[in-house]
Amino acid sequence: MKAMDTDELKAAVLSGYANLENNKEYVNNLNVFPVPDGDTGTNMSLTMQYAVKAVTESNAKSPDGLISAAANGALMGARGNSGVILSQLLRGFSKTCMGHDKLDIELCANALNAATQMAYKAVMKPTEGTILTVARGMSEFAMAHYTEYENPVEFFSEVLEAGRVILSKTPEMLPVLKEAGVVDSGGCGLIFIMEGILASMKGKTVGISDGSTAMDHDQIDLDGEFDYTLEFTIVTDGSKSYQKTVIDKLMKIKGCADPNVMEKGSSIKVHILSNEPWNVLKTATAFGTVRHIEIIDSTDLDDALLPETDEPKIEYSREHTDYVIISVSSGKGLSSIMKDLGVTYIVEGGQTMNPSTQDFMEIIDNTDADNYIILPNNKNIILAAKQTCDISRKNVAVVESRNIPQAISAMLGFDPEMSLEDNVAAMSENMATVKVGQVTFAVRDTSVGGSTIKEGDIIGIVGSDIVACENNAFTAVMDIAEQLVDEETSILSLYYGCDVTETDAAVMENKLKKKYPDLDVEIFSGGQPLYYYIISAE
Amino acid sequence: MVSEERKNSKITVSTIKQVVCTAAMECFGVVGIANIPGADSIVYLLTNEEWSKGVRVSAGSDKKIHIEVFVILEYGMKMETVCENLSDAIKYNVEKQTGVKVKKVTVNVTSVRVM
């Protein structure tokens, strides 16, 4: 019977992590809460990151030592519920492997079983339809069938298949998943890890791709063979679904490839590569009015994609200062408001792009100041900011702001004459007086607390609760304002995002002023992505 | 006894305690609820019926409540994270199910189960 050696195992763990990391956004989007900030994928990926770090640093000579290192790493880095469960699964797995120097099929099956048992033991009333169920599905299959397999790859892929089957059944077990129309996010994350491991066993180790660039690269290769990239929208009568017919017709045109057709109500969005764009448009007009036509010459596209590597470098001032304040922000307007308030450096980032500890360290290492204060402005960035404190030898403190308005009021409490501790205390205190609401859109259909939310609906969030679900942003803002304003409120600030026009923002301002004549209503262009409006009351 | 008056309904402390215990029971890593330590400082693992003895609910400021829970965790887990998860789960479930706002949740780890 063939067994894995340490190098193969190392590669497998790395590959499992890489596959999860590449798909973490997908896992995040499965979170049952319909806003674009689910974090199961991120949590699991961070936990795995620690495991991988432990594995790469370990100089264990046998598989059991290596797995034990991974389990320890995951334990130390466990984040969120799914992360803790993952670390426990690894711990169970490693306990069984202990003392064996060959990881064969039988041991693997036993270890999987022990992992599940270890995880189940750690909870009084296990909820079925979660990552636990998926782990159990796989281990039960492994225990029942391991004698039938000679080839570890075959065995592992069958185990994975069993996991996939269970994962697809999770909505049946957990009503909240069914209501939201998704499978369990933690279970899905586990499957991604296993997929990565299997790929590595087959000799196709998965590497970490930088966000969506992997997909983009595929597209560039394809583009090379075609002269034009076309994008347009067909407005149909909306009486039935045309998606299939459109694809069929497009595929029949000579010199066309890779049609990407998305239908939503009466509008169909099409992206296609072609040598004869005129023929494509002619076909498209048969379905309705063709709008928003954009034809890009592929050679232009290649050029457009190139400069991405030359990122604008931040210029560091070498001058010695008392304080350097680093704030995370996205959107030009918000960044300039921050700068006006005294923030020294802005790290670009936010909901969809979390800056790493490295990004903060770079600024700290390249500047010379007595004290550093970091404003993370997002709950997912707080950890990276805190790690910076631990790593850096300079005086770094984090004021745990969870959004931009909090950071703005925190900045108002900043006094360069005070000590670092006093400043952090004053800033945190100031921050607590602000109440913040955000207006964004739902990324998919779901229902929360009995009310149904459709993809694309405008939703208002205060804290982590959805307080408003409307079909336009105006009413959502009004709903939120109603929630935020109380007797103590004196200022109401509104930051509008990059998707909101100035006219709309002005209308919004008037509406608020009319409704709250006693308050100071201020409006700023924030230019932030994803969130149409950020409202703060203080 | 703290209770939040709604139009025609009152939510009692024991209801809140029940919700807290259920949340704890479903939380990964929590293997038991322990008594609030008395003068003897002996830790007892509570049975299902006595669970409410491991939870303290008190009135906080501005109509919000403060929940304190005493738990036993499984050995070999990052306690900090488990406690964080538990307090999130308690806050979420209590606020969602009873409508009472939670100001603060304190998780006390009384013991660790080693097996």
Interface residues (C-beta under 8 A of the other chain):
Chain A: L75 M76 G77 A78 R79 G80 N81 G83 V84 I85 S87 Q88 R91 A119 K121 A122 V123 M124 K125 P126 T127 G449
Chain B: T22 A24 M25 E26 C27 F28 G29 V30 V31 G32 E74 G76 M77 K78 T81 V82 N85 K96 M115
